[in-house]
Each structure stands twice: as C-alpha cells, then as structure tokens.
Amino acid sequence: MEQRTVDRRSFLNNLGVTVGGAAAATAMSAITPASAQTPAAPKGKIPDTPLKFGHMTYLTGPGAVLGEPSLKGHILAAEEINAQGGILGKRKIETITADEAAGTDANVKELRRMKLSEKIDMFTGVISSGNTPALGPVAEELAVLTIFVDGCTDFLWDKAVPNPKFAFRITNIQSADGVTCAVAAAQAWPQAKRIAHIHPDYSYGRNAFDHFRLAFSKLVPGTQVVSEGWPKLGTTDFTAHITKAMSSNPDLIVSSVWGGDYVAMYKQALRYGMFNSAKFASTIAFGVAPHAIGKDHPEGVIAGVHANYYFTFPPGNRWPANKTFVEKYYKRWNEYPNFQSDGAYHTLHMYKTAVEKANKLTGGWPEDEAVISQLEGMYFETAAGDLYIRPDNHQGYKDAVTGFSKNVAEYPFQILDPDRMITIPIRNITAPPRWPKPGNGHNDPTATYNWIKETWPQVA
C-alpha cells in the first residue's frame, strides 16, 4: 500500500489539536451539571435497603497517590447522594473498600468475596491496567455490575472481555494516553529524533511505549529509539534507568512511570541533571494527587494526566461542572482532585442517573439489565467534559488532554500551565467501532495501533 504523506501542521490541524487555556471549554455546551439536577419522583415502590458498593483502589504503597483520591471522589459522591435520601430517594450507598496493592490474585479473590459473601450490588474502582483483564471476566461471570474507574488497558476489551455485558469503564482507553503524549511532543519538539524511554515493566508501560513510538514516528520522520529502561512497578531506585537514558545522548526522554514511582524518579533525575540533558515527556506524571508534585519539579516538560482530566482545566466558569466539583472536593478533603477523583465521583452520579432513567421506563427498582441499557450510549457531563459510553465495548470516551509543567504563585505545588493545555478530540486518536481487534486480520498490540498504522499518513 502506498504511504500517503502530509505536512505536520496540516495533519495536526486535521486531528483537531488545540493549544490554550480555553481551547476545549469554548467548544463545550453550558448545561446544568447532572449531579445538581433534582430528579423526578420515582415510579412504583422503591425498597429502602442500602445499596452495597465494593470500591477497590490503591490505599497503600506508591500507587496510593493515585488511588486514595479515587476513594475520596467515591466517598464525596456517596455522601451527596445519601444526603438526598439515596438513589431514587430511598436507597443509600454503603461502601466496602479493598486495597489493590494486595496483588492481582488477591484482588480477584476479593471481588468474589465481595459479591458472594458481602452481596455487593455494584463494583467500582481499580487503578492498574494489570488488574482489569483479570477482574473483568470475573465481573461478567458473577454478573456484578461494574464500572472501572481506571485500569485502562485496551486488552480488557480487545481480548479479556470482547463482548461485555456487566463491565464498563469510565477512563479514557490506554492507547489514547501514549498517542496524546506523542502528538504533544511532536507539536512541541519536532526536531527530536533520538528518543530514550523509561517505562514500568508491565502492560501499561508496554502499551505506552508501543503507541508513543508508532504515533511519534508518523509525526516526526527519521526517529530512532536509542535507549529503553523497564523498571519494575514499585521501584524505588531509578539510578540505572536514568543514567542509561542520559548516556544514550537523546533529544527526548519519554516515560510512563506513575504514582509514587514517578515522584521518586523525578527527584532522583533532578540530582543527575536529566531534565537539563534532553526534553522530557510523560503520559501520566501529573496524574497523581496534585499536591504530590513539588515546586522542584522541572518546568516546561509534558506532564500528562493519562489523557483524562486536570483540576484547573477548563478554567474559571467556562465549564461550571469542573468549578463546582473542585470547590466541593477541596471543601471536603482540603486538597485538589486528580483524574481518579473525577472518575470515581462521576461513576456514582452516572450510575444514579442510569437508575433514574431506567425507573421511568420500568417502575420500581430496575433490574441490572434495564440500568445497563441506559448506561450504553450515555452522554454524561463530568468535570472533564462530556463523557460518552460506547455501546459496543462499554468504554468511556472524552476528549484527551495534556499540558506543560509550570510553577505559579497560586498553588504550593507545580501545576499544568493554564495557557498551554493541549486537547485532542478522542475520536481522532482511537480506533472506531468495528475496527478489527488483534487476532482478526492482524497481530498488532491493539486495534488502535493497527488503525494508526494503516490509516495515518506519514508526515513529510
């Protein structure tokens, strides 16, 4: 097949890439936040027994700087809903928690225990993309309605649960993370040819490496990978990976190290002068609780947020749902939210909305099938913008976002530069419905990888 070529500016424009503090906000409609709307009186008889939710996230270890905000977002939403009498005004939420740091096998056993012994009505949470492919099939087997807040791997829908019924996911799909980072880096530093990589040695890191490398090579011709570092998840000493990357004389260092691991890595990298030796781009550096990033963090690097959400964007009153959410979260927890907080919070409100819609159709307390029918194809307003749940794969999609690190006077920690936020329409960087999955005509890592390989032109 003949390779099409196009100039970079035209291609980025065709992707819908925008840069600026108000870029995404001006394209969004100003509607009343779903969580603030007063629901109509329910139809039929509603039981008053509590709803049991199981919420699993990292509560200990280096993953907790991502995971604890997930639980806090969940609790905030549950408190709001319970203050209104519960879902449909009758059923209050009770939450059982589990620490994801226990490991995949223990997490699978815990989900079974929650359903079979605790009789949970719904399961939420999960951070690691190493866990959802194990938990998704169990959720389907146990017929427990599940909305994963994260665990973003494409493999969940491509292979583990190709035809989901009970399992959904609210975070942007993992392949979008690496592609978003690549688009931002190609726009900012198109002269970068020599690329060094430092990624966690499991599914998320491998996915980020694959998708960044493919997308960046389409956007910047003549690139080469000059170094690869694969630290184990939970690594505390990154010295060997930092020095290896620096010794390869790269133009750009790319990383998907996350959570407390990233905080440890950047502080060690400062001592070695890594950020002075090359440009730096991360898929998820600022995905942690915002206060976990110090003022000592290097400025001007691409500090991704998993292509999902950052608490200062959209700014001001341009997107009231975000302003309201940040204010409520800060008042409750005396800290600012991350994308896990946003996801966990809106998961509960999205479920509440689906139950209310199903009640209007069926009366009484709706069966899970009725609730599922309302979740499929739902557009829902979140602090990150409008979220769409695709019916075919139960995956949530919202426009991707990333940005550049900056110190500002308003916060005691570094934030993303409000004037340099980058947004990309999610439909332009993910495989469309019915695109072949791995094993169906190709053996590429993901459907999105194959779609980019086959359809994106080569920048001249």
Buried (B, 14 or more C-beta within 10 A) or exposed (E): EEEEEBEBEEBBEEBBBBBBBBBBBEBBEEEEBBBEEEBEEBBEEBEEEBBBBBBBBBBEBBBBBBBBBBBBBBBBBBEBBBEEEBBBBBBBBBBBBBBBBBEBEEBBEBBBBBBEEEEBBBBBBBBBBBBBBBBBBBBBEBEBBBBBBBBBBBBBBBBBBEEBBBBBBBBBBBBBBBBBBBBBBBBBBBEBBBBBBBBBEBBBBBBBBBBBBBBBBBBBEEBEBBBBBBBEBBBEEBEEBBBBBBEBEBBBBBBBBBBBBBBBBBEBBBEBEBBEBBBBBBBBBBBBBBBBBBEEBBEBBBBBBBBBBBBBBBBEEBBBBBBBBBEBBEEBBEBBBBBBBBBBBBBBBBBBBBBBBBBBEBEBBBEBEBBBBBBBEBEBBBBBBBBBBBBEBBBBBBBBBBBBBBBEEEBEBBBBBBEBBBBBBBEBBBBEEEBBBBEEEBEBBBBBBBBBBEEBBEBE
